[in-house]
Amino acid sequence: MSALLIRPEDTVISTLGPAAQPSPMLARGWGKQEASFVNEAARVRYQVEEGTGHDRPGDVSFEKAGARERVFFRSEEARAAIVTCGGVSPGLNNVIRSIVIELWHNYDVQDVLGIRYGYQGLNPVVGRPPMRLTPEMVEEIDDMGGTMIGSSRGMQEPRLMADYLKRERINLLFCVGGEGTQLGALELYNECAQRKLPIAIVGIPKTIDNDLPFVSETFGFQTAIQASNSVLEGAHCEARSAPNGIGLVKLMGRYAGFIACGATLASQQVNFCLIPEVPFALEGPNGFYEVLRKRLLAREHAVIVVAEGAGQDLMAAGGESRDASGHPRLKDIGLFLKEKIIAHFNDIEMPVEIKYFDPSYILRSVPANCADSVLSDQMARHAVHAGMAGKSGLLIGHTNNVFIHVPLALAGKHQKRVWPHGELWRNVLSSTGQPPVIR
């Protein structure tokens, strides 16, 4: 991926004031070793490699995440709230559970609210009252998919949300969600900062598409790949069991093809992987129809993975509508390809047997696997450490295997995509055997 040209001043994290209180974790025996807490001066280099041909500035680093020896909020005065927004993803309940457990057991904060159904819950006109969360309530929710406090798409007026936080005496808000959620968190942070409200706004990255910048991997991504594997096994079985059989699987990935690529490499049975970052054509001597025809002539079956955002330019333009988050509603590339492939091969008198799989919501709703359970827990606890230290307007990031603090304003300026000239896509091409360009 091309370099993200950021400056040292872009990585500065805002604070609500001096962290003057000893951390309650000190009373639990933490701090006996110097490494038990993160020094406020600790930084993580943006790039650890040199001579790559796309070097980043050498003086750019991020604030290291982790527990601080001194905190901003007194435990008895802290009132925390959690909001989960956007589509559900494996690991959401794990995040909720770990935030509650960390606040109660390590910071003595026993006033924790679950905001109902996303940002709606921060607007009393349309939202439902929050639910009080205790360790007993969240004890077993990590075994379930979804989010126990509900979710929704769309933003509410920042002024109204800030009024709500002030009125309810909430001074720590953990915003769990993807790009739209974090942009909303940034607007809310700016509103609170303008009004000098001592409220910590901390983002926790949640997007099953794995497309948030400065986050090497978001929770739910590995679970989605694992759940995709059984679907691809079924698609491969169906394809091999019929003459000119085709298994066509549509996976999530509105703008980024990370799930499609990851599932392809995990399966090793996929013959074509189509993603938003790499355009393709249907017609012509090097188009998709022709390369698919050659594959069927050679092996008599094929498995195709297509990300939901791929090939949008191939479908007829219509009146564009948007969802509650402001994203354009995608046309269904999976059904489009299915119909087009059947029609084309009928026209050339080479009938195919095609089976179509769309497991999107199944992948979203399953419980987190072990890898994502651990990652969810780590993200949640680092968010609590940041909030209790009085840091605000930040996202918990992850780079070079270290958790970091990323300003929300910086995270909102960039997007993470599959690089068509990078190692990931090169490995996909090698695994599938498809040509680098289908045009």
C-alpha positions as CSV (number, residue, x, y, z in Angstrom):
1,M,0.0,0.0,0.0
2,S,1.3,3.5,-0.8
3,A,2.6,5.5,2.1
4,L,0.3,7.4,4.3
5,L,2.0,10.7,4.6
6,I,1.3,11.8,8.2
7,R,3.3,14.2,10.4
8,P,4.3,13.8,14.0
9,E,1.8,16.4,15.0
10,D,-1.0,14.3,13.5
11,T,-0.5,11.7,16.2
12,V,-0.9,13.9,19.3
13,I,-3.6,12.5,21.7
14,S,-5.9,14.9,23.5
15,T,-6.3,14.7,27.3
16,L,-8.9,16.1,29.6
17,G,-6.3,17.3,32.1
18,P,-3.5,16.1,34.3
19,A,-3.6,12.5,35.4
20,A,-3.2,13.2,39.1
21,Q,-4.8,10.2,40.8
22,P,-2.9,7.0,41.6
23,S,-4.3,4.1,39.6
24,P,-6.5,1.8,41.6
25,M,-4.5,-1.0,40.1
26,L,-1.6,-0.1,42.4
27,A,-3.6,-1.4,45.3
28,R,-3.9,-4.8,43.6
29,G,-0.1,-5.3,43.5
30,W,0.5,-3.9,40.1
31,G,3.5,-1.6,39.7
32,K,5.9,-3.8,41.6
33,Q,7.9,-4.0,38.4
34,E,8.6,-1.0,36.2
35,A,7.1,-2.7,33.2
36,S,3.7,-3.1,34.8
37,F,2.6,0.3,33.6
38,V,3.2,2.2,30.3
39,N,5.3,5.3,30.6
40,E,3.5,8.3,29.2
41,A,6.5,9.0,26.9
42,A,6.4,5.5,25.3
43,R,6.0,5.6,21.6
44,V,5.6,3.0,18.8
45,R,7.3,3.7,15.4
46,Y,4.9,4.0,12.5
47,Q,7.3,2.0,10.3
48,V,9.8,-0.6,11.4
49,E,11.2,-1.4,8.0
50,E,13.6,0.6,5.9
51,G,14.6,0.6,2.2
52,T,11.2,-0.8,1.1
53,G,10.7,1.8,-1.6
54,H,7.7,3.3,0.0
55,D,9.3,4.5,3.3
56,R,7.3,6.6,5.7
57,P,8.8,9.5,7.6
58,G,11.2,8.2,10.2
59,D,10.1,10.6,12.9
60,V,6.5,9.5,13.0
61,S,5.4,7.4,16.0
62,F,2.2,6.7,17.9
63,E,1.5,6.9,21.7
64,K,1.7,3.4,23.1
65,A,-1.5,2.0,24.6
66,G,-1.7,0.4,28.0
67,A,-2.4,1.0,31.7
68,R,-1.0,4.2,33.3
69,E,0.3,4.5,36.8
70,R,-1.7,7.7,37.3
71,V,-5.3,8.3,36.1
72,F,-7.5,11.3,35.5
73,F,-10.8,10.0,36.9
74,R,-11.6,9.1,40.5
75,S,-13.2,5.7,40.6
76,E,-16.2,7.0,42.7
77,E,-16.8,9.8,40.2
78,A,-16.5,7.8,37.0
79,R,-19.6,6.8,35.1
80,A,-19.0,4.8,32.0
81,A,-21.2,3.9,29.0
82,I,-20.7,1.5,26.0
83,V,-22.3,2.0,22.6
84,T,-22.2,-0.6,19.8
85,C,-23.0,0.7,16.3
86,G,-23.4,-0.6,12.7
87,G,-23.7,-4.2,11.7
88,V,-23.1,-7.0,14.2
89,S,-19.7,-8.7,14.2
90,P,-18.2,-11.6,16.1
91,G,-16.6,-10.3,19.3
92,L,-19.0,-7.5,20.2
93,N,-20.2,-9.2,23.3
94,N,-16.6,-10.0,24.2
95,V,-15.8,-6.3,24.1
96,I,-18.8,-5.4,26.3
97,R,-17.9,-8.1,28.8
98,S,-14.2,-7.1,29.0
99,I,-14.9,-3.4,29.4
100,V,-17.3,-4.1,32.3
101,I,-14.9,-6.5,34.0
102,E,-11.9,-4.2,33.6
103,L,-13.8,-1.2,35.0
104,W,-15.2,-3.1,37.9
105,H,-12.3,-5.3,39.0
106,N,-9.2,-3.1,38.1
107,Y,-10.6,0.4,38.4
108,D,-13.4,0.1,41.0
109,V,-15.8,1.7,38.6
110,Q,-19.2,0.1,39.3
111,D,-21.5,2.4,37.3
112,V,-21.5,1.2,33.8
113,L,-24.3,1.7,31.3
114,G,-25.1,-0.1,28.0
115,I,-26.5,2.4,25.5
116,R,-29.3,0.7,23.6
117,Y,-29.3,0.3,19.9
118,G,-26.3,2.4,18.8
119,Y,-26.2,6.2,18.8
120,Q,-30.1,6.2,18.9
121,G,-29.7,5.5,22.6
122,L,-27.9,8.8,23.1
123,N,-30.9,10.7,21.8
124,P,-33.8,10.5,24.4
125,V,-36.3,11.5,21.7
126,V,-35.8,8.3,19.7
127,G,-33.7,6.1,22.0
128,R,-34.5,3.6,24.8
129,P,-33.2,4.0,28.4
130,P,-29.8,2.4,28.9
131,M,-29.3,-0.8,30.9
132,R,-27.0,-1.0,33.9
133,L,-24.2,-3.5,33.3
134,T,-22.7,-5.7,36.0
135,P,-20.2,-8.5,36.0
136,E,-23.0,-11.0,36.6
137,M,-25.0,-9.7,33.7
138,V,-22.1,-10.1,31.2
139,E,-20.6,-13.3,32.6
140,E,-21.6,-15.5,29.7
141,I,-22.4,-13.2,26.9
142,D,-19.1,-13.9,25.2
143,D,-20.5,-17.3,24.1
144,M,-23.2,-15.6,22.1
145,G,-23.0,-13.7,18.8
146,G,-24.4,-10.2,18.3
147,T,-24.5,-7.5,20.9
148,M,-26.5,-7.7,24.1
149,I,-27.1,-3.9,24.1
150,G,-28.3,-3.8,20.5
151,S,-27.0,-1.8,17.5
152,S,-28.2,0.4,14.8
153,R,-26.8,2.4,11.8
154,G,-26.8,6.1,11.5
155,M,-25.8,9.2,13.4
156,Q,-27.6,11.4,15.9
157,E,-27.1,15.2,16.3
158,P,-23.8,15.6,18.3
159,R,-25.3,18.4,20.3
160,L,-28.2,16.2,21.5
161,M,-25.8,13.4,22.4
162,A,-23.5,15.7,24.3
163,D,-26.5,17.0,26.2
164,Y,-27.5,13.5,27.1
165,L,-24.0,12.6,28.3
166,K,-23.9,15.7,30.5
167,R,-27.3,15.2,31.9
168,E,-26.7,11.6,32.7
169,R,-23.3,12.4,34.2
170,I,-21.5,10.0,31.8
171,N,-17.8,10.9,31.6
172,L,-16.5,7.8,29.8
173,L,-18.0,6.7,26.5
174,F,-16.7,3.7,24.6
175,C,-17.8,3.7,20.9
176,V,-17.5,0.3,19.3
177,G,-17.9,0.3,15.5
178,G,-16.4,0.9,12.1
179,E,-15.7,3.9,10.0
180,G,-19.1,5.5,10.3
181,T,-19.2,4.9,14.1
182,Q,-15.7,6.5,14.5
183,L,-16.6,9.5,12.4
184,G,-19.6,9.9,14.7
185,A,-17.4,9.6,17.7
186,L,-15.1,12.3,16.3
187,E,-18.1,14.7,15.9
188,L,-19.2,14.0,19.4
189,Y,-15.7,14.5,20.7
190,N,-15.4,17.8,18.9
191,E,-18.7,18.9,20.4
192,C,-17.6,17.9,23.9
193,A,-14.3,19.6,23.5
194,Q,-15.8,22.8,22.2
195,R,-18.1,22.9,25.3
196,K,-15.2,21.9,27.5
197,L,-17.1,18.9,28.9
198,P,-14.7,16.5,30.7
199,I,-15.9,13.4,28.8
200,A,-13.5,10.8,27.4
201,I,-14.6,9.6,24.0
202,V,-12.7,6.4,23.1
203,G,-13.2,4.4,19.9
204,I,-12.8,0.6,19.6
205,P,-12.5,-0.5,16.0
206,K,-15.1,-3.0,14.8
207,T,-15.4,-3.9,11.2
208,I,-15.6,-7.4,9.9
209,D,-14.2,-6.1,6.6
210,N,-10.9,-5.3,8.3
211,D,-10.7,-2.0,6.5
212,L,-9.9,0.5,9.2
213,P,-6.5,2.2,9.0
214,F,-3.8,1.9,11.7
215,V,-5.4,-1.4,12.8
216,S,-3.6,-4.4,11.5
217,E,-6.6,-6.6,12.2
218,T,-10.0,-5.9,13.6
219,F,-11.9,-8.4,15.8
220,G,-14.4,-10.6,13.9
221,F,-12.2,-10.9,10.8
222,Q,-10.6,-14.2,11.7
223,T,-13.9,-15.6,12.7
224,A,-15.4,-14.6,9.4
225,I,-12.7,-16.3,7.5
226,Q,-13.1,-19.5,9.5
227,A,-16.9,-19.5,9.0
228,S,-16.4,-18.9,5.3
229,N,-14.2,-22.0,5.0
230,S,-17.1,-24.4,5.5
231,V,-19.2,-22.5,2.9
232,L,-16.3,-22.8,0.4
233,E,-16.0,-26.5,1.1
234,G,-19.7,-26.9,0.2
235,A,-19.3,-24.8,-2.9
236,H,-16.3,-26.9,-4.0
237,C,-18.2,-30.1,-3.4
238,E,-21.2,-28.9,-5.4
239,A,-19.0,-27.7,-8.2
240,R,-17.1,-31.0,-8.5
241,S,-20.3,-33.0,-8.4
242,A,-21.8,-31.6,-11.6
243,P,-20.7,-31.3,-15.3
244,N,-19.3,-27.8,-15.7
245,G,-20.2,-27.2,-12.1
246,I,-19.7,-23.7,-10.6
247,G,-19.8,-22.8,-7.0
248,L,-20.3,-19.0,-6.6
249,V,-19.8,-17.5,-3.1
250,K,-20.5,-13.9,-2.3
251,L,-18.6,-12.7,0.8
252,M,-18.6,-9.4,2.7
253,G,-16.4,-6.5,1.6
254,R,-18.0,-3.2,0.6
255,Y,-14.8,-1.4,-0.4
256,A,-12.1,-3.8,0.7
257,G,-11.5,-7.4,-0.3
258,F,-9.7,-8.7,2.8
259,I,-12.3,-11.3,3.7
260,A,-12.5,-12.6,0.1
261,C,-8.7,-12.8,0.0
262,G,-8.3,-14.4,3.4
263,A,-11.0,-17.0,2.7
264,T,-9.5,-17.8,-0.7
265,L,-6.1,-18.4,0.9
266,A,-7.5,-20.4,3.8
267,S,-9.5,-22.6,1.4
268,Q,-7.0,-23.2,-1.4
269,Q,-9.9,-24.5,-3.5
270,V,-10.9,-21.2,-5.0
271,N,-10.2,-20.6,-8.7
272,F,-11.3,-16.9,-9.0
273,C,-11.3,-14.2,-6.4
274,L,-13.0,-10.9,-7.4
275,I,-12.5,-7.9,-5.1
276,P,-13.5,-4.2,-5.3
277,E,-9.8,-3.0,-5.6
278,V,-9.2,-4.9,-8.8
279,P,-11.7,-4.1,-11.6
280,F,-12.6,-6.8,-14.1
281,A,-14.5,-7.1,-17.4
282,L,-17.0,-9.8,-18.5
283,E,-16.6,-9.6,-22.3
284,G,-13.5,-9.9,-24.5
285,P,-10.7,-12.3,-25.2
286,N,-9.3,-11.7,-21.7
287,G,-12.6,-11.1,-20.0
288,F,-14.1,-13.2,-17.2
289,Y,-16.3,-15.3,-19.4
290,E,-13.4,-16.4,-21.4
291,V,-11.0,-17.3,-18.5
292,L,-13.9,-19.1,-16.8
293,R,-14.6,-21.1,-20.1
294,K,-11.0,-22.1,-20.3
295,R,-11.0,-23.3,-16.6
296,L,-14.2,-25.4,-17.3
297,L,-12.7,-26.9,-20.4
298,A,-9.6,-27.9,-18.4
299,R,-11.1,-29.1,-15.1
300,E,-14.9,-29.2,-15.6
301,H,-15.6,-27.2,-12.4
302,A,-14.8,-23.9,-10.8
303,V,-15.2,-22.1,-7.5
304,I,-15.7,-18.3,-7.6
305,V,-15.4,-15.9,-4.6
306,V,-16.7,-12.4,-5.1
307,A,-16.7,-9.6,-2.5
308,E,-20.0,-7.7,-2.3
309,G,-18.4,-4.5,-3.5
310,A,-16.8,-5.9,-6.6
311,G,-18.0,-5.3,-10.1
312,Q,-20.4,-2.5,-9.2
313,D,-19.4,-0.7,-12.5
314,L,-20.7,-3.7,-14.5
315,M,-24.3,-3.3,-13.4
316,A,-26.8,-0.8,-14.8
317,A,-26.9,2.5,-13.1
318,G,-30.0,3.4,-11.2
319,G,-31.3,5.8,-8.7
320,E,-28.7,5.7,-5.9
321,S,-30.0,5.2,-2.4
322,R,-28.1,5.2,0.8
323,D,-28.4,3.3,4.0
324,A,-28.7,4.9,7.5
325,S,-24.9,5.1,7.7
326,G,-24.7,7.1,4.5
327,H,-23.2,4.3,2.4
328,P,-24.5,3.8,-1.1
329,R,-26.6,0.7,-1.3
330,L,-24.7,-1.9,-3.3
331,K,-26.2,-3.7,-6.2
332,D,-26.1,-7.5,-5.8
333,I,-23.0,-8.6,-7.7
334,G,-23.6,-12.3,-6.7
335,L,-27.0,-12.7,-8.3
336,F,-25.9,-10.5,-11.2
337,L,-22.9,-12.8,-11.9
338,K,-25.0,-15.9,-11.5
339,E,-27.6,-14.8,-14.1
340,K,-24.9,-13.4,-16.5
341,I,-22.8,-16.6,-16.4
342,I,-25.9,-18.8,-17.1
343,A,-27.0,-16.6,-20.0
344,H,-23.6,-16.4,-21.6
345,F,-22.8,-20.1,-21.4
346,N,-26.2,-21.0,-22.8
347,D,-25.5,-18.6,-25.7
348,I,-22.3,-20.4,-26.5
349,E,-24.0,-23.8,-26.1
350,M,-21.9,-24.8,-23.1
351,P,-24.5,-25.2,-20.3
352,V,-23.3,-24.9,-16.7
353,E,-24.6,-26.0,-13.4
354,I,-24.2,-23.1,-10.9
355,K,-24.8,-23.1,-7.2
356,Y,-25.0,-19.7,-5.4
357,F,-24.0,-19.1,-1.8
358,D,-24.6,-15.9,0.2
359,P,-23.6,-16.5,3.8
360,S,-23.0,-12.8,4.8
361,Y,-25.3,-12.6,7.8
362,I,-24.4,-16.1,9.0
363,L,-20.7,-14.9,9.2
364,R,-21.7,-11.8,11.1
365,S,-23.8,-13.4,13.7
366,V,-21.6,-16.3,15.0
367,P,-19.7,-16.1,18.3
368,A,-16.0,-15.1,18.1
369,N,-13.4,-17.8,17.7
370,C,-10.5,-18.0,20.1
371,A,-8.3,-15.6,18.2
372,D,-11.0,-12.9,18.0
373,S,-12.0,-13.5,21.6
374,V,-8.4,-12.6,22.7
375,L,-8.2,-9.6,20.4
376,S,-11.6,-8.3,21.6
377,D,-10.5,-8.6,25.2
378,Q,-7.2,-6.7,24.5
379,M,-8.9,-3.9,22.5
380,A,-11.5,-3.5,25.3
381,R,-9.0,-3.3,28.1
382,H,-6.7,-0.9,26.3
383,A,-9.8,1.4,25.7
384,V,-10.5,1.4,29.4
385,H,-6.9,2.2,30.3
386,A,-7.0,5.2,27.9
387,G,-10.3,6.5,29.1
388,M,-9.5,6.3,32.8
389,A,-6.2,8.1,32.0
390,G,-8.3,11.0,30.7
391,K,-7.4,10.5,27.0
392,S,-10.1,11.4,24.5
393,G,-10.8,11.6,20.8
394,L,-8.8,8.4,20.0
395,L,-9.2,5.0,18.5
396,I,-7.4,1.9,19.8
397,G,-5.1,0.9,17.0
398,H,-2.7,-1.9,16.4
399,T,0.6,-1.9,14.5
400,N,3.8,-3.9,14.5
401,N,2.1,-6.2,17.1
402,V,1.7,-3.3,19.6
403,F,-1.5,-1.5,20.6
404,I,-1.5,2.2,20.0
405,H,-3.6,5.4,20.4
406,V,-4.7,6.8,17.1
407,P,-6.4,10.3,17.0
408,L,-9.9,9.9,15.6
409,A,-9.2,12.8,13.3
410,L,-6.3,11.0,11.7
411,A,-8.1,7.6,11.4
412,G,-10.9,9.3,9.5
413,K,-8.6,10.6,6.8
414,H,-7.5,7.3,5.5
415,Q,-8.9,4.0,4.3
416,K,-7.3,0.5,4.3
417,R,-7.6,-1.5,1.1
418,V,-6.0,-4.5,-0.5
419,W,-3.0,-3.3,-2.5
420,P,-3.2,-4.8,-6.1
421,H,0.6,-4.7,-6.2
422,G,1.2,-6.2,-2.7
423,E,2.0,-9.6,-1.3
424,L,-1.5,-10.5,-0.2
425,W,-3.0,-10.1,-3.7
426,R,0.0,-11.8,-5.3
427,N,-0.5,-14.8,-3.0
428,V,-4.2,-14.9,-4.0
429,L,-3.2,-14.9,-7.7
430,S,-0.8,-17.7,-7.1
431,S,-3.4,-19.7,-5.2
432,T,-6.2,-19.4,-7.6
433,G,-4.2,-19.4,-10.9
434,Q,-6.3,-16.6,-12.3
435,P,-4.7,-14.0,-14.6
436,P,-3.5,-10.8,-12.9
437,V,-5.8,-8.8,-15.2
438,I,-9.3,-9.9,-16.3
439,R,-10.1,-7.2,-18.9
